[in-house]
Amino acid sequence: MARSLYEWLWQHEFWLPPGITWEDMQESEDTHYPQPRDLLLSIPFALILVVLRCAFERAVALPLSTKLGVKDKQRPKAQPNPVLETFYSTRRKNPGEASSFFLCFPGELFSLAKQCDLPVRKVEKWFRRRRNMDRPSLSKKFSEACWRCTFYIISFFTGLAVLYDKPWLWDHRECWTGYPQQPLQPSLFWYYMLELSFYWSLVFTLPFDVKRKDFKEQIVHHAATIFLISFSYCANYIRIGTLVMVIHDASDCFLEPTKIFNYMKWKKTCDSLFMIFSAVFLISRLVIYPYTVLYNTYYYSMEIFQPFFGYYFVNVLLIILQLLHVFWSCLIIHMVYKFILQGTMEKDMRSDTEESDKDEERDKIREKEKNGITCFSNVTSNGYIRRNGSEPLDNRAHLANGHAKER
């Protein structure tokens, strides 16, 4: 059964242009072609990268964060409460209040407050602190960015070193010259294994990495990238695959250092790197990638071959990547727009925002205003809390200039 499925899956009619079979890529003593079984090596290599990452973060990144003054914020811990902890772990992390349309049914917050014999505001405060406890520390974010920065720089310059003397880097039609009789060079093999192993390692560490608001998009990106690398290797689309990888690594070399300097509070350096990253990302993903890769696979390949299933399959994956590029480009353009208006880089829109106990102060003010009492906010415009408290206007006399004084 497994043998039949394997033979059906790898029919040359699916993956190769008409008139070409797997026999056209038979290996000899002097000539080597990509073999699907080679991809199995990426799994142990990915596990090795995970081990190297753990060692790097402990031995290099964490001590470096301390020396550079990256300090973790002290977070107040949520008091032990079995009922709330069970709800938090098994159901949801942010319970809601009763709907205004169904006030006869108690909301989750009111139900939990009743079970624990606590005020609703204290239950809200408990969940706020409990969520903050699960958020990654600044040193963890710094360590993760250091590892990715190191890898992307190594990977990008490895790609340049491998490709600088290859004809298809300069003439994109060379991607299809002589296909499929394009022998696999050792340098291309190891470059492929490096990239594929890294993306597998990202998949393995997804549950432990810093989760951002584009978490689902990241999963789609990793899956599409792994499929693309694997398929392009099996079908010997090595040349077009190397172009995709080096284009993607170009902007990431600037993204991770931007994060590092942001965590270090080096604002000017961070802002400068962000602008460089934005330019490189927009040019590489919205200009170079569509012309060098999409136009190449969609039009140039059809100058030589007729359409086939693998042609549509690879182009669908490439278009999925391009849609993700457009999504991230919109976020970047929005941040650049804010930067131009405000003169400083806005916080990463993908980042999860830590909740402060100042939110509780604002909640109290809103509650009093709902009850018909107008209050002076204790939270000032710069985020600090005034200690003089809020006070109803009923006990104050108004002056002609609009100010109020005590009676």
N, C-alpha and C positions, 0 to 999 in steps of 0.2 A: 504493500500500500504506500509506504513512505517513498519507495523507489519510483513508483509510478507518478506520485505527486511531484517528486523532484524533476523527473524527466519532462512532465507537462509544464512545470513552472519555467524551466530553462529552454523551452523551444526557441530555436533561433528566429522563427517568424515573429516572436514577441519583441525581442530585444535588439535585433540586428536589421539593417536595411535589406530590402528585397535583393536576392541573389547572393547574399553573404551568409555563411554558416560558421559554426564554431570551429570547423575543421580548418578554416582560413587562418585561425590563430593558434595552430599547433606549435608547441615549443620544440626547440632543438637544443643542441649543446651550446650553441653560440647565441641563440635568440630566445628571449623570454617574453611572455605575454602575461597580462593579469589573469589570475585564477581566482574564482569566487572563494575557494578555501583559504586564500591568504587573509581574507577579512577576519577570520577567527582569531588571528594574532592580535587584533585591536583590543579584544576583551582583557587578556592578561596585561597588555601594555597600559590599558586604562586603569586597571587596579594598581599598577606600579605608579602611575601618575597621582592617584589618590593618596598613596603612601607618601610620595614625595611632597605632595601638597601639605599633608599634616605635619611632616617634619619641617618643611619650610616655614609654615605659619608659626610653629612653636619655637623654632631655633632662630629664625631671622625676623619675621614680620612683627611678632609680639614684642620682643626686645626693642626693635626699631621704633615701634609706636610709643613706647615709654620714653625713649631718648628724644623723640621729636615732640613730646608734650601732648600726645593724644590721650585724653583722660575720659574714662567712662563716667557718665552722669550717675550720681547716687539716686536710686529710685526707691521710694518708700514701698515696703512689701505689704501685700494684702494679708490681713489676719486670717489664720486658718479657720475655715468654715466648710465642713463636709457637704452641706446642702448646696451651697453656691459652687463649690469646686466640682461636684458631680454634674451640675447643670452646665458649667463652663466646659467640662471635658467631653461630655456626651451629647450635648444638644447644640448650643451656640455660645459665642463669646460676647455677644452684645444683645442682651434681651431687650425687648421693646415694651413700651407702655400700651395701655388699652387704646384701641382705635376710637376716634371721636364719634364714629357711627355705631359703635357697639359698646357703649359705656356700661351696659348691663353685664358685660363679661369682663372680669378682671384681667389686666394685662399680665405679662410674665413678670415684670418688675414688682407689681403689687402682690402677685401670688408668692413670689420668692420672699418679699419683705414680710408677708404674713407668716410664712413657714419659719423664718428665722427670728421673728419678733424684733425686726429692725425697721427703722425709717427707710422710706424708699430712697432718699438721698444717700444714705450710707450704703445701700446695696449698689447704687450706681457708682459710688466711689470705690467700692470693693472691686467691681468689674473693671473700672478704669485702671486701677493699680495692677490688677491681675493681667490685663492685656499688656501693660507696660513691662511686666516681668518677663513676658514671652518675646518681647521685641529684642532684636540683636543689639549687643553693645557696640559702642563706637570702635573699640579695639577689634572686635570681630569683623566689622565692615572694613576697617583698615587692612586687616590681614588678608581678607578675601580679595580686596582690590590689588594688594601687593602681588599676590600669587598670579592673578589674571594679567596684571601689567607685565610681569616677568615673562609669562608664557607668550603673550601676544607679541611682545617685542622680539623674542627669540624666533617665534613662528614666522613673523613677517619678514625678518631679514634672512631667515632660512629660505623662504619662498623666493625672495629676490635673488639670493645666491644661486638657487637651483635654476631659475628661469631666465636670468639676464642674458645668457647666450643661446636661448632657445628661439627659433624663428617665429613660433606662434605668439610670442609675447609682443612682437612688433608687427607682424602681418597675421591678422586673425583668420584669414582663409587657410593658413597653414594647419589649423586645427583639424582639417578634414583631408589634407593631402596624404594620399596613400592609405587612408583608412580602409580596413581595420588592421593592415599590416604595419602597425606602429609599435615597435618593440618597447618594452618597459625597461627604463634605465633604473639602476639601483637608487640614484638620488631621488627620482620621482616616487619610487616605492616607499622609501623612508619618509618622504614629505607627506605622502598620503597617510601612512600609518600614524605619524605624529598628529595630524589634524583629526583623523577619525578617532584615535584613542582619547584625545582631549575632549571631544564632544561626548563620547561615551562616559568619560569621567564626570562631566557636568551632569549627565543624566543620573549617575549613581549618587551624586551628592546633592541632588535637588532637594530632598527632604531636610537637609541640614544647612543649606545656603540661605543667605539673606533673601527673603521673599519681598518682591516689589509689586506694585500695582499691575504691572504688565506680566505677571507670573504666567498666565495662560498663553500669552503671545510668545513668551520665552520657550515654553514647552513645544508649541507649534514650530518655532524656529529651530530648536534642537532636533526635533523629529524630521523636519524637511531636510535639514543639513545632513543628518546621518543617512537618510534615504538617498540623497543626491550623491554624496561621496561614495556610498556603497554601489549604487547603480552605475555611476560613471566609471568606477573601477572595473566592475564586472564586464561592462560593454566596451571597455577600452576607450572611454571618452576622457582619457587622462588629461589631454591637453586643455580641453575646455574646463575640466574640473580644477586644474591648478590655477587657472585665471580666476575662477569664482573664489577660491580660498584666499589668494593673495589680495584680492580687492576687498574682501571682508575684513581681513586683519589690519588693513591700512588705518581705518578710523579707530579701531579698538585700541591701537597703540596710544592714542591720545585720550580716549574716554577714561581708562582706568587711572592714569596719572592725575586727571582732573578730579576724580573722586578722592584720591589720596590727599591732594593739597586742600581740598574742601574739608576733609576730616581734620587736617592740621590747622585750619583756620587761616591759611595763607590766601587771603581774598584776591589780591591782585594777580598772583600767579595762577590761581584757580580760574579767575575770569579770563585771563589771557589764553590759557589752555583750552577753556571751554569754547572760545571763539574759533581757535584753530581747529578743534575737534568738529565743531559745527560745519565749518567750511569743507573739511576733508570728508566728513560723512555725506553731506549733501551732494558734493561733486562726485564722490566715488559710487554712492548708491543710486543717485537719481540721474547721473549723466554717463559715467564710465560703465557701470554695470549694465544698463539697458543696451548701450551700443556694443560693448565688447562681448557681452554674454548673450543677452536675449536676441538681439538682431543676428548675432552669429549663429545661434542654434536654430532660430526660426527661419532665416532666409538663406544664409550661406550654405548650410548643410543641404538644403533642398536644391541647390545648384548641381549637386552631385547625385543625391539619392531621392527616392520617392518616399512619401510619408509612410510611417509604420507605427506600431503601438508604442515602442520605446521612445520614438520622437515626441509623441503627444505626452507620454508619461513624464519625461524629463522636463519638457516645457511647462507643464502644469506645476511641477515642484519649483522651478525657477520663478514662475509668476507668483507663487505663494510667498516666496522670499521677497519679491519685489513689493507685494502688498504690505508686508511687514515693514519694509524700508519706508514706504509712504506713510504708514502709521507713525513710526518713530520720527520721521522727518517733520510731521505736523507738530509733535511735542517739542522738538528742537526749535523749530521756527517760532513757536509760541514763547519759548524761553528766551530766544534771541530778541524777540520783540519787547519782552519785559525788561531785558537787559538794556536795550537802547533807551527805553523810557525812564527806567529807574537808575541806571548807571551801575547796577550790581547784579550779579547772577541770581536768578530766582532759585529757590530750592528745587531739587530734582522732582519733577511731577510724578515720577514713578515710585518715589520713596514713601514708606509708611510713616505717618506723622505720629509722634509720641504725644500722648494726652497728658495734660497737666492738671494738677488740683485746682488751678485757676478756673478751669471749666466748671468746677463745683460752685465757685463764687458767682460766676455768671448765671448759673442755673438758679441760685437763690434770688438774684436780682430779678430775673424773668418771672419767677414765681410770685414775688411781691407785686410786680407790675400787673400780673394777671388778676391779682386780688384788689386792684384799684389803687395801689399805693405807688406813687412815682418816687423813684429812688435815685440818688447819686451813685454812679457806678464806682465800686472800689477798685476796679481794674483800670489803670491809666492807659493812655494811648501807647506808651512804650512797653506795656506788658507787666509793669509792677503793680502790686496791690497796696492800696492805701489802708492804713490801720485805723483810720478814724471812723470807719463804719458808714453804713447808709442810714439815711434818716428821712422820715416822711416830711413833705412840705407843709403839712397842716400846722406844725409847731413853729413855722417861720413867718416873718413879716417881709414883704417884698419892698425893695427900694425902687425909686423911679427908674434907675438905670438897669433894672432887671435882676440885680443881685438880691440875695436873701440874707437877712441877719437874724440872730436869735432874739426872741422876745424876752 
